Amino acid sequence: MSTMRTAAALTGWGVSVLLLAGVGVVASVAPGELPDAAGFGASQLVAGLVAVSVQALVLLRVAASPRLALLAVAAVAPVAAAAGLGVATGVTSVAVLIAAGTVVLTTSWRESAGPLAGAALLVGLGEVVRGLTVDGWTSGAIGTAALQGLGTVSLAVLVGAVVRTRRDTVQARAGRDLALAGEQTALAQAAVARERMAMARELHDIAAHHLSGITVMTGALDRQIDTDPAGAKEAVRQVRQQSTAMLKDLRSLVALLRDAEPGHGTEPETLEGVPALVSAARVAGRDVTLSVLGVAADDLATLPIGPLAQLAAYRTVQESLTNAARHAPGAPCEVVVDARAADAVVIVVHNAAPLAPTATATPSVPGGGFGIVGMRERAELTDARLSVGLDADGGWTVRLTVPLDAT
């Protein structure tokens, strides 16, 4: 900004000097072309040069206070006119134009009104003084002075207002673009966060389910290896099956994250996979039963429920069985898929109270674990209703109500 003000001050000084020189040339070559130019000589030329130089210095030295600089350069006009500048008094208006434009650009309209009015009066006073020193008092002197003062300041205000409006428009557009960029960044960050949460839910559901089964089977294996070698071998095969299933599910998740080409991806899990979850739990030695009401077990995937809701229901059953194995080992567990209602499918997973207190006992209030948090998030995404909590008998029940035609 200081560089621009310096350039403006020097440019104004150069224009004023050229105008002053032009008045001198016209006065010497064709004095009749300018009123009152006959008396214009070297002394007036020097006085004009001093006046415009003083104005340039004021613009350079008082740049930090534009309003004060405006009044100072405007005050030069009556002083120069009193010193006999005569017809060339108007050259002092160039600096006034620059100073007034600076005030309009750098201060508010309320703060600039006083200095602008003062500058108009001083410029008009310079015209009055010029008229008195050259022609004496005339009836039109006041009108001419008012026109000179108002015209000079009004021109500066008009130009300054146009520049200020364009500058404000550019700044507003830049601010809008910055806000839009910030909004896009925030949206992108939110999308990334949602994707991370989705991946975390999938990894938790897959790993927790299979690892809990492997933990149960390896615990039995430790006791069977000496007393029941055949049972131990069967447990090893089951561990291998669980590990293979977990690896398959993880590969499926990676394939989905890579956005595999059509025909090379893996279909997401559906309600049709619930019987397999129950069967795997039974193979692991857990007491789990399945009841399917209103539809055959083989037809669960044909229910009018979208793929996301099907996956949410499948993961809810999977996580509920995992939690039952972890918090109530050995307790009977029942899975019910009720499709008899006309508007919703109800999935209930109920496990009885733990057979003995454990260090990982079920919390007394719902919503304590990350798995339950994931189930709630999945339910919200599909407009389903999830309820979890303790029963009167000390057991734990998870109920998911999925509306038909849910996504």
C-alpha positions as CSV (number, residue, x, y, z in Angstrom):
1,M,0.0,0.0,0.0
2,S,2.9,2.5,0.8
3,T,4.4,1.8,-2.6
4,M,1.2,2.6,-4.3
5,R,0.8,5.8,-2.3
6,T,4.3,6.9,-3.1
7,A,3.7,6.2,-6.8
8,A,0.4,8.2,-6.7
9,A,2.2,11.1,-5.0
10,L,5.0,11.3,-7.5
11,T,2.6,10.8,-10.4
12,G,0.4,13.6,-9.1
13,W,3.5,15.9,-8.7
14,G,4.6,15.1,-12.3
15,V,1.1,15.9,-13.7
16,S,1.0,19.1,-11.7
17,V,4.4,20.2,-13.0
18,L,3.4,19.4,-16.6
19,L,0.2,21.5,-16.2
20,L,2.1,24.3,-14.6
21,A,4.6,24.3,-17.5
22,G,1.7,24.2,-20.0
23,V,0.2,27.3,-18.4
24,G,3.6,29.0,-18.6
25,V,4.0,28.1,-22.3
26,V,0.4,29.2,-23.2
27,A,0.9,32.5,-21.2
28,S,4.0,33.3,-23.1
29,V,2.9,32.2,-26.5
30,A,-0.8,33.1,-26.6
31,P,-1.7,35.0,-23.4
32,G,-5.1,35.8,-24.7
33,E,-6.1,32.1,-24.7
34,L,-6.1,32.0,-20.9
35,P,-7.9,34.6,-18.7
36,D,-5.5,36.6,-16.5
37,A,-2.5,34.9,-18.1
38,A,-0.8,38.1,-19.1
39,G,0.7,38.6,-15.6
40,F,2.0,35.0,-15.4
41,G,5.8,34.9,-15.2
42,A,8.8,33.3,-13.6
43,S,7.7,34.2,-10.1
44,Q,4.3,32.5,-10.5
45,L,6.1,29.5,-12.1
46,V,8.4,29.2,-9.1
47,A,5.4,29.7,-6.6
48,G,3.5,27.0,-8.4
49,L,6.4,24.6,-8.4
50,V,6.9,25.1,-4.7
51,A,3.2,24.6,-4.0
52,V,2.9,21.3,-5.9
53,S,6.1,20.1,-4.3
54,V,4.8,20.9,-0.9
55,Q,1.7,18.9,-1.7
56,A,3.7,15.9,-2.9
57,L,5.8,16.0,0.3
58,V,2.6,16.1,2.4
59,L,1.2,13.1,0.5
60,L,4.5,11.2,1.1
61,R,5.0,12.2,4.8
62,V,1.5,12.1,6.1
63,A,0.4,8.9,4.3
64,A,-0.5,7.3,7.6
65,S,-3.3,9.8,8.1
66,P,-5.1,10.3,4.8
67,R,-7.7,12.7,6.3
68,L,-5.0,15.0,7.6
69,A,-3.1,14.8,4.4
70,L,-6.3,15.8,2.4
71,L,-6.8,18.9,4.5
72,A,-3.1,19.9,4.3
73,V,-2.9,19.6,0.5
74,A,-6.2,21.4,0.1
75,A,-4.9,24.3,2.3
76,V,-2.1,24.8,-0.2
77,A,-4.7,26.2,-2.7
78,P,-5.7,29.4,-0.9
79,V,-2.0,30.0,0.2
80,A,-0.7,29.6,-3.3
81,A,-3.5,31.9,-4.6
82,A,-2.6,34.5,-2.0
83,A,1.1,34.2,-3.1
84,G,0.0,35.3,-6.6
85,L,-0.1,32.0,-8.4
86,G,-3.1,33.4,-10.3
87,V,-4.5,31.5,-13.2
88,A,-2.3,28.4,-12.3
89,T,-3.9,28.0,-8.9
90,G,-6.0,25.1,-10.4
91,V,-2.9,22.9,-10.7
92,T,-3.0,22.4,-6.9
93,S,-6.3,20.5,-7.4
94,V,-4.4,17.4,-8.7
95,A,-3.0,16.6,-5.3
96,V,-6.4,17.2,-3.8
97,L,-7.9,14.7,-6.2
98,I,-5.3,12.1,-5.1
99,A,-5.7,12.8,-1.4
100,A,-9.5,12.8,-1.6
101,G,-9.6,9.5,-3.5
102,T,-7.2,7.9,-0.9
103,V,-9.6,9.0,1.9
104,V,-12.6,7.4,0.1
105,L,-10.7,4.2,-0.3
106,T,-9.2,3.9,3.2
107,T,-11.9,5.2,5.5
108,S,-15.6,4.8,6.1
109,W,-18.1,7.3,4.6
110,R,-19.0,8.7,8.0
111,E,-15.3,9.3,8.9
112,S,-14.5,10.8,5.5
113,A,-17.5,13.2,5.2
114,G,-15.9,15.9,7.3
115,P,-12.4,16.0,5.7
116,L,-14.0,15.9,2.2
117,A,-16.3,18.9,3.0
118,G,-13.3,20.7,4.5
119,A,-11.2,20.1,1.4
120,A,-14.1,21.4,-0.8
121,L,-14.2,24.6,1.2
122,L,-10.4,25.1,1.0
123,V,-10.3,24.6,-2.7
124,G,-13.3,27.0,-3.1
125,L,-11.5,29.5,-0.8
126,G,-8.4,29.2,-3.1
127,E,-10.6,30.2,-6.1
128,V,-12.1,33.1,-4.1
129,V,-8.6,34.4,-3.2
130,R,-7.4,34.0,-6.7
131,G,-10.4,36.0,-7.9
132,L,-9.8,38.8,-5.4
133,T,-6.1,39.1,-6.2
134,V,-6.6,39.2,-10.0
135,D,-10.1,40.6,-10.7
136,G,-11.3,41.9,-7.4
137,W,-14.6,41.0,-6.0
138,T,-17.3,40.0,-8.5
139,S,-20.9,38.8,-8.1
140,G,-20.1,35.4,-9.6
141,A,-17.0,34.7,-7.5
142,I,-18.8,32.6,-4.8
143,G,-20.6,30.5,-7.5
144,T,-17.3,29.9,-9.3
145,A,-15.5,29.0,-6.0
146,A,-18.3,26.6,-5.0
147,L,-18.2,24.9,-8.4
148,Q,-14.4,24.6,-8.2
149,G,-14.4,23.1,-4.7
150,L,-17.4,20.8,-5.2
151,G,-16.4,19.7,-8.6
152,T,-12.8,18.7,-7.5
153,V,-13.9,16.7,-4.5
154,S,-17.0,15.2,-6.2
155,L,-14.8,13.9,-9.0
156,A,-12.4,12.3,-6.5
157,V,-15.4,10.8,-4.6
158,L,-16.9,9.3,-7.8
159,V,-13.6,7.7,-8.9
160,G,-12.8,6.5,-5.4
161,A,-16.3,5.0,-4.9
162,V,-16.0,3.1,-8.2
163,V,-12.6,1.7,-7.2
164,R,-13.8,0.9,-3.7
165,T,-16.9,-0.9,-5.0
166,R,-14.8,-3.0,-7.3
167,R,-12.3,-3.8,-4.6
168,D,-15.0,-4.8,-2.2
169,T,-16.6,-7.0,-4.9
170,V,-13.2,-8.7,-5.5
171,Q,-12.7,-9.2,-1.8
172,A,-16.2,-10.6,-1.3
173,R,-15.7,-13.0,-4.2
174,A,-12.4,-14.1,-2.7
175,G,-14.0,-14.6,0.7
176,R,-16.8,-16.6,-0.9
177,D,-14.3,-18.7,-2.8
178,L,-12.3,-19.3,0.4
179,A,-15.5,-20.2,2.3
180,L,-16.5,-22.6,-0.5
181,A,-13.0,-24.2,-0.5
182,G,-13.3,-24.5,3.3
183,E,-16.7,-26.1,3.0
184,Q,-15.5,-28.5,0.3
185,T,-12.5,-29.4,2.6
186,A,-14.9,-30.0,5.5
187,L,-17.2,-32.1,3.4
188,A,-14.2,-34.2,2.2
189,Q,-12.9,-34.6,5.8
190,A,-16.4,-35.7,6.9
191,A,-16.6,-38.2,4.1
192,V,-13.2,-39.6,4.9
193,A,-14.3,-39.8,8.6
194,R,-17.5,-41.7,7.6
195,E,-15.5,-44.1,5.5
196,R,-13.0,-44.7,8.3
197,M,-15.9,-45.4,10.7
198,A,-17.4,-47.8,8.2
199,M,-14.1,-49.6,7.8
200,A,-13.7,-49.7,11.6
201,R,-17.1,-51.2,12.0
202,E,-16.4,-53.9,9.4
203,L,-13.0,-54.8,10.8
204,H,-14.4,-54.9,14.3
205,D,-17.4,-57.1,13.3
206,I,-15.3,-59.5,11.2
207,A,-12.3,-59.9,13.5
208,A,-14.2,-59.9,16.8
209,H,-16.6,-62.6,15.7
210,H,-14.1,-65.0,14.3
211,L,-11.4,-64.4,17.0
212,S,-13.9,-64.9,19.8
213,G,-14.8,-68.3,18.3
214,I,-11.1,-69.2,17.9
215,T,-10.5,-68.2,21.5
216,V,-13.3,-70.5,22.7
217,M,-12.0,-73.4,20.6
218,T,-8.4,-73.0,21.6
219,G,-9.4,-73.0,25.2
220,A,-11.1,-76.3,24.8
221,L,-8.2,-77.6,22.8
222,D,-5.8,-76.9,25.7
223,R,-7.9,-79.3,27.9
224,Q,-8.6,-81.9,25.2
225,I,-5.1,-82.4,23.8
226,D,-4.2,-85.0,26.5
227,T,-7.6,-86.4,27.4
228,D,-9.4,-86.5,24.0
229,P,-6.9,-86.4,21.1
230,A,-9.7,-87.0,18.5
231,G,-11.7,-84.0,19.9
232,A,-8.5,-81.9,19.9
233,K,-8.0,-82.7,16.2
234,E,-11.6,-81.7,15.5
235,A,-11.0,-78.4,17.5
236,V,-7.9,-77.7,15.3
237,R,-9.9,-78.2,12.2
238,Q,-12.6,-75.8,13.6
239,V,-9.8,-73.2,14.3
240,R,-8.6,-73.6,10.8
241,Q,-12.1,-73.1,9.4
242,Q,-12.7,-70.0,11.5
243,S,-9.3,-68.6,10.4
244,T,-10.1,-69.3,6.8
245,A,-13.5,-67.7,7.2
246,M,-12.0,-64.6,8.8
247,L,-9.4,-64.4,6.0
248,K,-12.2,-64.7,3.4
249,D,-14.2,-61.9,5.1
250,L,-11.1,-59.6,5.3
251,R,-10.3,-60.2,1.6
252,S,-13.9,-59.4,0.8
253,L,-13.6,-56.1,2.7
254,V,-10.3,-55.2,1.0
255,A,-12.0,-56.0,-2.4
256,L,-14.8,-53.6,-1.6
257,L,-12.4,-50.9,-0.5
258,R,-10.5,-51.3,-3.7
259,D,-13.7,-50.8,-5.7
260,A,-13.0,-54.0,-7.7
261,E,-14.1,-54.3,-11.3
262,P,-17.6,-55.7,-12.0
263,G,-17.5,-59.5,-11.8
264,H,-14.4,-59.5,-9.5
265,G,-16.0,-58.2,-6.3
266,T,-17.7,-60.0,-3.4
267,E,-21.4,-59.6,-2.6
268,P,-22.1,-58.2,0.8
269,E,-23.5,-60.4,3.5
270,T,-27.3,-60.8,3.9
271,L,-29.8,-62.3,6.2
272,E,-29.4,-65.5,4.3
273,G,-26.0,-65.9,6.1
274,V,-27.6,-65.8,9.6
275,P,-28.1,-69.7,9.6
276,A,-24.4,-70.1,8.8
277,L,-23.5,-67.8,11.7
278,V,-25.6,-70.0,14.1
279,S,-24.1,-73.2,12.6
280,A,-20.6,-71.9,13.1
281,A,-21.4,-71.0,16.7
282,R,-22.7,-74.5,17.3
283,V,-19.6,-76.1,15.8
284,A,-17.6,-74.0,18.2
285,G,-19.4,-75.8,21.0
286,R,-21.9,-73.0,21.9
287,D,-25.6,-73.5,22.7
288,V,-27.2,-71.4,20.0
289,T,-30.6,-71.9,18.5
290,L,-32.2,-70.3,15.5
291,S,-35.9,-69.6,14.8
292,V,-37.1,-68.1,11.5
293,L,-40.8,-67.1,11.5
294,G,-43.0,-66.0,8.6
295,V,-40.6,-67.2,5.9
296,A,-38.3,-70.1,5.1
297,A,-34.7,-69.8,6.2
298,D,-33.5,-70.3,2.6
299,D,-35.7,-67.3,1.6
300,L,-34.4,-64.7,4.0
301,A,-32.3,-63.0,1.3
302,T,-35.5,-62.5,-0.8
303,L,-37.2,-60.2,1.8
304,P,-37.9,-56.7,0.5
305,I,-35.0,-55.2,2.3
306,G,-32.1,-53.3,0.6
307,P,-28.5,-54.6,0.6
308,L,-27.3,-52.1,3.3
309,A,-30.1,-53.0,5.6
310,Q,-29.4,-56.7,5.0
311,L,-25.8,-56.2,5.9
312,A,-26.7,-54.2,9.0
313,A,-29.0,-57.0,10.2
314,Y,-26.3,-59.7,9.5
315,R,-23.6,-57.7,11.3
316,T,-26.0,-57.1,14.3
317,V,-26.5,-60.9,14.7
318,Q,-22.8,-61.5,14.2
319,E,-21.8,-58.9,16.8
320,S,-24.5,-60.1,19.3
321,L,-23.3,-63.7,19.1
322,T,-19.7,-62.5,19.6
323,N,-20.7,-60.5,22.7
324,A,-22.7,-63.4,24.0
325,A,-19.6,-65.7,23.7
326,R,-17.4,-63.1,25.3
327,H,-19.6,-61.9,28.2
328,A,-21.7,-65.0,28.9
329,P,-19.7,-68.0,27.9
330,G,-21.6,-71.3,28.1
331,A,-25.0,-69.6,28.5
332,P,-27.8,-70.6,26.0
333,C,-28.4,-68.1,23.2
334,E,-31.4,-67.8,20.9
335,V,-31.6,-66.0,17.5
336,V,-35.1,-65.2,16.2
337,V,-35.8,-63.7,12.7
338,D,-39.5,-62.7,12.7
339,A,-40.8,-61.7,9.3
340,R,-44.5,-62.1,10.1
341,A,-45.3,-58.4,10.3
342,A,-46.4,-56.6,7.1
343,D,-44.1,-53.6,7.6
344,A,-40.9,-54.8,9.3
345,V,-38.6,-57.7,10.1
346,V,-37.6,-58.1,13.7
347,I,-34.3,-59.7,14.6
348,V,-33.8,-60.7,18.2
349,V,-30.7,-62.2,19.8
350,H,-31.1,-63.2,23.4
351,N,-28.6,-64.8,25.6
352,A,-29.3,-66.1,29.1
353,A,-27.4,-64.9,32.2
354,P,-23.8,-65.9,32.5
355,L,-23.3,-69.3,34.2
356,A,-20.7,-67.8,36.4
357,P,-19.5,-64.2,37.0
358,T,-16.6,-63.2,34.7
359,A,-14.2,-60.3,34.4
360,T,-16.0,-59.3,31.2
361,A,-19.5,-59.3,32.6
362,T,-22.1,-57.6,30.5
363,P,-22.5,-53.8,31.4
364,S,-25.5,-52.8,33.4
365,V,-26.6,-50.2,30.8
366,P,-26.6,-50.5,27.1
367,G,-24.2,-48.8,24.7
368,G,-20.9,-49.4,26.4
369,G,-18.9,-51.2,23.8
370,F,-17.6,-50.2,20.3
371,G,-19.6,-53.1,18.8
372,I,-22.8,-51.7,20.2
373,V,-21.9,-48.3,18.9
374,G,-21.4,-49.8,15.5
375,M,-24.8,-51.6,15.6
376,R,-26.5,-48.3,16.5
377,E,-24.7,-46.5,13.6
378,R,-25.8,-49.2,11.2
379,A,-29.4,-49.0,12.4
380,E,-29.5,-45.2,12.0
381,L,-28.1,-45.5,8.5
382,T,-31.0,-47.8,7.5
383,D,-33.8,-46.2,9.4
384,A,-34.0,-49.3,11.6
385,R,-34.6,-49.3,15.4
386,L,-32.2,-50.9,17.8
387,S,-32.7,-51.7,21.4
388,V,-30.2,-53.4,23.7
389,G,-30.3,-54.1,27.4
390,L,-30.5,-56.4,30.4
391,D,-33.5,-58.7,31.0
392,A,-35.2,-59.4,34.2
393,D,-33.5,-62.8,34.4
394,G,-30.0,-61.2,34.0
395,G,-29.7,-62.1,30.4
396,W,-29.0,-59.7,27.5
397,T,-31.3,-59.0,24.5
398,V,-30.6,-57.2,21.3
399,R,-33.6,-56.3,19.1
400,L,-33.3,-54.8,15.7
401,T,-36.5,-53.8,13.8
402,V,-35.8,-53.3,10.1
403,P,-38.6,-51.7,8.0
404,L,-39.4,-53.4,4.8
405,D,-38.1,-51.7,1.7
406,A,-35.3,-50.2,3.8
407,T,-32.1,-49.5,1.9
